[in-house]
Amino acid sequence: MEFLNTTQTTKSKGDAAEEAALAYLQEHGLRLLQRNYRTPGRGGGEIDLIMQSPDGTVVFVEVRKRASRSFGGAAASVGAVKQRRIVFAARQYLMRWRRLPPARFDVVVVEAEGLQWLQAAFDGGGV
């Protein structure tokens, strides 16, 4: 698989993992709304992919890439601080909408073993 090439930089590996996640989610019926959404200012959040499912749910996706499952693997790296920043960014993003859609927070894990989609991986506190 291209995204597991060890001669790539960390950034290019992350970009490749994000591309793989995007393709996978699109194959499963989600539509891309925005990529790499960032809130302004220091201490803000960033969301790798903002997707929409066929039922209208806005899906905020964190893509995590790890070479191995050491230290809990990629899924374990989305801790409480990271979750708060993602939820903060999601709230900022949703301020543009006239009517709030249903929303959820997913994580796509890209590891040597392959890709895993964790739907509703954490709670957004009612975003």
C-alpha positions in Angstrom: 0.0 0.0 0.0 1.3 3.4 -0.9 0.5 5.1 2.4 2.8 2.7 4.3 6.0 3.6 2.4 8.7 4.1 5.0 10.7 6.6 2.9 8.0 9.2 3.1 8.0 12.1 5.6 5.7 12.2 8.5 3.5 14.8 6.8 3.3 12.9 3.5 2.4 9.7 5.4 -0.3 11.6 7.2 -1.6 13.1 3.9 -1.6 9.6 2.3 -3.5 8.2 5.3 -6.0 11.0 5.0 -6.4 10.3 1.2 -7.0 6.6 2.0 -9.6 7.4 4.7 -11.4 9.9 2.3 -11.6 7.3 -0.5 -12.8 4.6 2.0 -15.5 6.9 3.4 -16.7 8.0 0.0 -16.9 4.3 -1.1 -19.2 3.9 1.9 -21.6 6.7 0.8 -20.3 9.7 2.6 -19.8 13.0 0.8 -16.9 15.4 1.5 -18.0 18.8 2.8 -14.6 20.1 3.9 -11.1 19.0 4.4 -8.6 20.2 7.1 -11.0 22.7 8.7 -9.1 24.9 11.2 -10.5 27.4 13.7 -8.8 30.8 13.8 -6.5 31.7 16.6 -4.2 29.8 19.0 -5.5 26.8 20.9 -8.2 26.2 18.3 -9.0 22.9 16.7 -8.6 21.2 13.4 -10.8 18.6 11.8 -9.2 16.3 9.1 -12.4 15.5 7.2 -15.9 16.8 7.5 -18.3 14.5 5.7 -22.0 14.0 5.3 -23.8 10.7 5.4 -26.7 9.9 3.1 -29.1 10.5 6.1 -27.8 14.1 6.5 -25.6 13.5 9.5 -22.5 15.6 9.5 -19.6 13.4 10.4 -16.4 15.0 11.8 -13.5 12.6 11.1 -10.2 12.4 12.8 -7.7 10.4 10.8 -4.9 8.7 12.8 -1.9 6.9 11.3 0.5 4.7 13.3 3.1 2.3 12.1 2.3 -0.1 15.0 -0.1 -0.8 17.8 2.5 0.0 20.4 1.2 2.3 23.2 -2.4 1.5 22.3 -2.2 2.2 18.6 -3.7 5.0 16.6 -7.2 5.0 18.2 -5.7 5.4 21.7 -4.0 8.6 20.5 -7.3 10.5 20.3 -7.3 11.5 24.0 -9.5 13.9 25.9 -7.6 17.1 24.9 -7.7 16.2 21.2 -11.4 15.3 21.5 -12.2 18.7 23.1 -10.3 20.5 20.3 -12.2 18.6 17.6 -15.6 19.3 19.4 -14.6 23.0 19.6 -13.8 23.1 15.9 -17.1 21.3 15.1 -19.1 23.8 17.0 -17.4 26.6 15.1 -18.1 24.9 11.8 -21.7 24.3 12.6 -22.3 28.0 13.4 -22.6 28.5 9.7 -25.7 26.3 9.4 -29.2 27.7 9.7 -30.5 24.5 11.2 -28.3 22.2 13.1 -28.0 18.7 11.5 -27.4 15.6 13.5 -23.6 15.2 14.0 -21.2 12.5 15.2 -17.4 12.1 15.7 -15.7 9.3 13.9 -12.1 8.1 13.9 -10.4 6.4 11.0 -7.4 4.4 12.1 -4.7 3.6 9.5 -2.2 1.1 10.7 0.1 -1.5 9.1 -2.8 -4.0 9.3 -5.1 -1.7 7.3 -7.8 0.8 7.8 -10.5 0.7 10.5 -13.5 3.1 10.7 -14.7 3.7 14.2 -18.1 5.3 14.0 -19.3 7.5 16.9 -15.8 7.0 18.4 -16.5 9.7 21.1 -19.3 11.9 22.3 -19.5 15.6 21.3 -21.6 16.6 24.2 -24.5 17.5 22.0 -22.2 19.6 19.8 
